[in-house]
Amino acid sequence: MTVPAPFAINGRFLTQSLTGVQRYARNVVAALDDTSLGREATLLAPQGATDPGLTDITLRRVGPLSGHAWEQAVLPLRAEGRLLNLCNTAPALKRDQIVCIHDANVFTAPESYGRAFRTLYGTLQPLLARRAARITTVSQASARQIARYLPLRAQDIAVLPNGHEHALAWNPARADYAPLILAQLDGRPFVLALGSQARHKNLKLLVDAAPALAGLGIEIVVAGGGGGVFAPETLAAAPNLHAVGRVSDDDLAFLMERALGLVFPSWTEGFGLPIVEAMARGCPVVSSDRASMPEVCGDAALMASPADPAAWIAHVKALRDEPSLRTELIGRGHEQVKAFSWRATAEGYAELMRQPLARLPARPAAPPSVKIAVAIATRGRPEIVAATVKHLLATQTLKPTTTIISCIDPADAGDLVAHKDVTVVTGPAGLAAQRNTALAHLPAETEIVVFFDDDFVAHGDWLSVAAQSFRDEAELVCFTGRVVADGVTGPGVGFEEALRLVAAAAPSGGRWTEPFSPYGCNMAFRASAIEELRFDERLVLYGWLEDRDFGSALARRGGRLVKSPDATGVHMGVKGGRLSGERLGYSQVANPLYMLLKGTMTPRQVAGQLFRNLASNFGKAFRPEPFIDRRGRVRGNLIAFADLLRGRLAPERAALLDPRPSPPMLQPQVKTR
């Protein structure tokens, strides 16, 4: 299908201040002006729009109104044919249009935006995602984020990144303000940052690092963002921190070419245009290692966590002390920016304007570089844990840096005791206690800790998807995957069948569910968020509620708990090694009531939990499933209520009940390879 002629471009950006989004639009349109489509395009803009001085694309100022009102009411009536929108928004009434959504920051960092802005984007963008002929964005990381919040699959979003060529046209010889700034520094070395009051830009890191950098004799120059980037008292307390306000592009080039480097500590970015601008101007970059930044930087920058000022200080010191490092980074930067071209992006848009569903070439995504530990608690099931762990280590595309098996006796780990990539630790019995033992043995540098049940079979991309999610989303503290089959609710799933189900499970590409209480058979946590928090060892039984308790305690500290449909696996639900139904039935009553007193479950949640358990146990006690000890659970429920009336109900009492033998149960066939 060829594009109708003529087609239109949404030119509202010509009335807006020049930020990264508007710079993208101006440069894409200028590059489109040089393609064969230039003569077919009309740039429609509100009255008063500046003329970009294009050669072939015609500028037409149309209609009354301005801003969003013009875009929603005037533009769709005056736009003939297909419409190209490059700045996050577009007319809701038009279907035949391409819309570039630069990032999902309004969803991932809502505190950086006003209520009206959040409401507008939260209402308009889902509608555009459903109606537009094609959605584009500027990085693969941004595509992943957008797919988590809007009704789109990441693979259906066309990635058309920013370019770098505009920065080559900046002329430091025309700088007038920047030389005055450097004169005030009296020859002292400095790093450059770009200012913004948006919280996700993370300029607080520079404030935290300022005293240490002052001790090294290094100044910090923050350009842009107006006069309110830092409070007066902040600047007074950090005399080496200089907020110089907005500067021209020529002044920015002057500063970049003389700085030790650009420091870019954002928590999240759709692309991070200043990174490629700095590289194009021969300025080394120290960048955050989150969201799109690793993708844009490649191996041409020094990377650090936006939560670790010490790492940034060390990188800046290295730039000062090692001239060869600066030279190497400058050379790598010049090579890296060749991957980001306005011409190539414009050609991609030209192809989409002709054929909106065209598949554009995509750069392969580099696997996240992250130190990830897998912890598995097990007891009395050595064959099961050996099979699942060996499969995990053989198939994961992102290999764990540490794999810990936490058990009561080394015999519980079977032949994993001798495995070179496995660490077997022992400690007190109980799932919560065994997980805490694993936490106590984590290497200090661990960034993500993953807990799998010993009978969970993970898809080969599970760890990679989880690690990428933590990299993309700075506020993410807890991640749970999608269980495609759960044998715990039935007779169980055999190992060979689990392998087949995992292989057949396609990633759904759907949106995240949040907030979501973690499901312990497969859950991951940001290690820095856990700190001293531990699983409550009073919750000795009832495999899911200790996870919920831990997640609730973590949520109180802030951060997001999500379920992703793209990290998949099968919970075999092996029955061997399980305790009696009586003990479990006691925990079904005791644990929710205990958590109510702790504040990790609400009264409504407790009521729902008790009702579901009691209804299932009492309703099925007369004809119980062969794989569940319903009558034992009923006895345990009644004992718990009796203890409640006596004032002696406590979750740890479940382990003290006499373990009556459970009736024979069906066992899944577990064959190891």
Secondary structure by P-SEA (a helix, b strand, c coil): cccccccccccccccccccaaaaaaaaaaaaaaaccccccbbbbbcccccccccccbbbbbccccccccccccccccccccbbbbcccccccccccbbbbbcccccccccccccaaaaaaaaccaaaaaacccccccccaaaaaaaaaccccccccbbbbbbbccccccccccccccaaaaaaaaccccbbbbbbbccccccaaaaaaaaaaaaaacbbbbbcccccccccaaaaaacccccccccccaaaaaaaaacccbbbbbcccccccaaaaaaaaacccccccccccccccccccbbbbbcccaaaaaaaaaaaaccaaaaaaaaaaaaaaaccccaaaaaaaaaaaaaccccccccccccccccbbbbbbbbcccaaaaaaaaaaaaacccccccbbbbbcccccccccccccccbbbbbccccaaaaaaaaaaaccccccbbbbbccccccccaaaaaaaaaaaacccccbbbbbccccccccccccaaaaaaaaaacccccbbbbccccccccbbbbcccccccccccccccccccaaaaaaaaaaaaabbbbbccccccccccccccccccaaaaaaaacaaaaaaaaaccccaaaaaaaaaaaaaaaaaaccccccccaaaaaaaaaaaaaaaaaacccccccccccccccccbbbbcccccc
